[in-house]
Amino acid sequence: MDNLKEYRMEPLEDRFRALAEAIERESVLVHRAALIDGYRDIYKFSTFGIDKLIKKAAEFGGKKGAKILKERYNVYTDRLDEALEIITVIAESSRLIEVFEFDMETMEIRVEGSILVEAIGKSNKPVCEPMAGFFAGFLSELLEKKIDVKEIKCAAQGHERCVFKIYIE
């Protein structure tokens, strides 16, 4: 992939600055309170399976986002660590979470300050599966591999942070 080499040759700061600018151009401003209220209302129907539908929609959104980055901005990589660095920029730009970290050894993503936890509060089950769907879709499309992501710990359950496990099929 010639584009992959081009992307890697640019200085890291320039790549991330361009990525952040692309996110700003491609994103739509939605009021934080509206997102919180909307997710809280929809989450009430999770016992009817709507949560799986929401996760699938978020996965589609992740795929679409990665496809836009590839097609319009020549962002290509075949490395998981680089793809996760890109998600870090997206996460920090979105303000939907406060902290995004990943660990390549454990194949985990760790999130603090999730807007979805803020919307739901305490829960017996994880509430950030839509984020897992977005991560899975984005990584699958960008890396061109089947990747699944599952939330294994959630701050809504009383854990210090939300933890997502990455599975490469």
C-alpha positions as CSV (number, residue, x, y, z in Angstrom):
1,M,0.0,0.0,0.0
2,D,1.7,3.2,-1.2
3,N,-0.8,5.3,0.9
4,L,0.3,3.4,4.1
5,K,3.9,4.4,3.5
6,E,2.9,8.0,2.8
7,Y,0.9,8.1,6.1
8,R,3.7,6.7,8.1
9,M,6.3,9.1,6.7
10,E,4.5,12.2,7.9
11,P,5.6,13.4,11.4
12,L,3.3,12.1,14.1
13,E,2.2,15.5,15.2
14,D,1.2,16.5,11.7
15,R,-0.8,13.3,11.2
16,F,-2.7,13.8,14.4
17,R,-3.3,17.5,13.8
18,A,-4.7,16.7,10.3
19,L,-6.8,13.9,11.8
20,A,-8.3,16.2,14.5
21,E,-9.1,18.8,11.8
22,A,-10.8,16.1,9.7
23,I,-12.9,15.1,12.7
24,E,-14.0,18.7,13.3
25,R,-14.9,19.0,9.6
26,E,-16.8,15.7,9.4
27,S,-18.6,15.8,12.8
28,V,-21.9,17.3,13.8
29,L,-22.3,19.2,17.1
30,V,-24.9,17.6,19.4
31,H,-25.6,19.0,22.8
32,R,-24.1,16.8,25.5
33,A,-27.3,16.9,27.6
34,A,-29.3,15.8,24.6
35,L,-27.1,12.8,24.2
36,I,-27.3,11.9,27.8
37,D,-31.1,12.2,28.0
38,G,-31.5,10.4,24.7
39,Y,-29.3,7.4,25.8
40,R,-31.0,7.3,29.2
41,D,-34.4,7.1,27.5
42,I,-33.4,4.5,24.9
43,Y,-31.5,2.4,27.5
44,K,-34.8,1.7,29.3
45,F,-35.7,-0.6,26.4
46,S,-32.5,-2.6,26.7
47,T,-34.3,-5.6,28.1
48,F,-36.2,-5.8,24.7
49,G,-32.9,-6.1,22.8
50,I,-32.6,-2.5,21.7
51,D,-29.1,-2.4,23.2
52,K,-27.9,-4.9,20.5
53,L,-29.4,-2.7,17.8
54,I,-27.7,0.4,19.2
55,K,-24.4,-1.5,19.4
56,K,-24.9,-2.5,15.7
57,A,-25.7,1.1,14.7
58,A,-22.5,2.3,16.5
59,E,-20.5,-0.4,14.8
60,F,-21.8,0.9,11.4
61,G,-20.9,4.4,12.5
62,G,-17.3,3.3,13.3
63,K,-16.9,1.6,10.0
64,K,-18.2,4.6,8.2
65,G,-15.8,6.9,10.1
66,A,-12.8,4.7,9.2
67,K,-13.9,4.5,5.6
68,I,-14.1,8.4,5.4
69,L,-10.6,8.7,6.9
70,K,-9.3,6.2,4.4
71,E,-11.0,7.6,1.3
72,R,-10.9,11.3,2.0
73,Y,-7.8,11.7,4.1
74,N,-5.5,8.8,3.0
75,V,-5.3,7.4,6.6
76,Y,-4.2,3.8,6.3
77,T,-2.5,1.4,8.7
78,D,-2.3,-2.3,9.2
79,R,-1.1,-2.0,12.8
80,L,-3.5,-2.2,15.8
81,D,-1.4,0.2,17.9
82,E,-1.6,2.9,15.2
83,A,-5.3,2.3,14.8
84,L,-5.8,2.7,18.5
85,E,-3.8,5.9,18.5
86,I,-6.2,7.2,15.9
87,I,-9.2,6.3,18.1
88,T,-7.4,8.1,20.9
89,V,-7.5,11.3,18.8
90,I,-11.2,10.7,18.0
91,A,-12.1,10.0,21.6
92,E,-10.3,13.1,22.9
93,S,-11.9,15.3,20.1
94,S,-15.4,13.9,20.7
95,R,-15.6,14.8,24.4
96,L,-17.8,11.7,24.9
97,I,-15.2,10.3,27.3
98,E,-12.5,11.9,29.5
99,V,-9.7,9.4,29.3
100,F,-8.9,6.8,26.6
101,E,-6.0,4.4,27.1
102,F,-5.1,1.1,25.5
103,D,-2.8,-1.8,26.5
104,M,-1.4,-3.9,23.6
105,E,-0.2,-6.7,26.0
106,T,-3.7,-7.3,27.4
107,M,-5.5,-6.2,24.2
108,E,-7.7,-3.8,26.3
109,I,-9.1,-0.4,25.9
110,R,-9.7,1.6,29.1
111,V,-12.1,4.5,29.3
112,E,-12.8,6.9,32.1
113,G,-15.6,9.5,32.1
114,S,-18.0,7.8,29.7
115,I,-21.0,9.9,28.7
116,L,-23.0,6.6,28.6
117,V,-22.1,5.9,32.3
118,E,-23.1,9.5,33.1
119,A,-26.4,8.9,31.4
120,I,-27.3,5.7,33.2
121,G,-25.6,5.9,36.5
122,K,-25.5,2.6,38.4
123,S,-26.2,-0.6,36.6
124,N,-25.8,-4.3,37.1
125,K,-24.6,-4.8,33.6
126,P,-22.2,-2.8,31.3
127,V,-23.8,0.2,29.7
128,C,-21.1,1.2,27.2
129,E,-21.6,-1.5,24.6
130,P,-22.3,1.1,21.9
131,M,-18.7,2.3,22.4
132,A,-17.6,-1.3,22.0
133,G,-19.6,-1.4,18.7
134,F,-17.9,1.8,17.5
135,F,-14.5,0.5,18.4
136,A,-15.1,-2.8,16.6
137,G,-16.5,-1.2,13.5
138,F,-13.7,1.4,13.3
139,L,-10.9,-1.1,13.8
140,S,-12.4,-3.7,11.5
141,E,-12.7,-1.2,8.6
142,L,-9.4,0.5,9.2
143,L,-7.3,-2.6,9.6
144,E,-9.4,-4.7,7.1
145,K,-9.7,-7.5,9.6
146,K,-12.6,-8.9,11.6
147,I,-12.3,-7.4,15.0
148,D,-14.8,-7.7,17.9
149,V,-14.7,-5.6,21.0
150,K,-16.7,-6.4,24.2
151,E,-17.1,-4.4,27.4
152,I,-15.9,-6.6,30.3
153,K,-16.0,-4.0,33.1
154,C,-18.1,-0.9,33.4
155,A,-17.8,2.1,35.7
156,A,-21.7,1.9,36.0
157,Q,-21.1,-1.4,37.7
158,G,-18.8,0.2,40.3
159,H,-15.5,-0.4,38.5
160,E,-12.9,2.3,38.5
161,R,-13.2,2.6,34.6
162,C,-14.8,0.9,31.7
163,V,-12.6,-1.9,30.2
164,F,-13.1,-3.3,26.7
165,K,-11.4,-6.4,25.4
166,I,-10.2,-6.6,21.8
167,Y,-10.6,-9.9,19.9
168,I,-9.0,-10.3,16.5
169,E,-10.6,-13.1,14.5
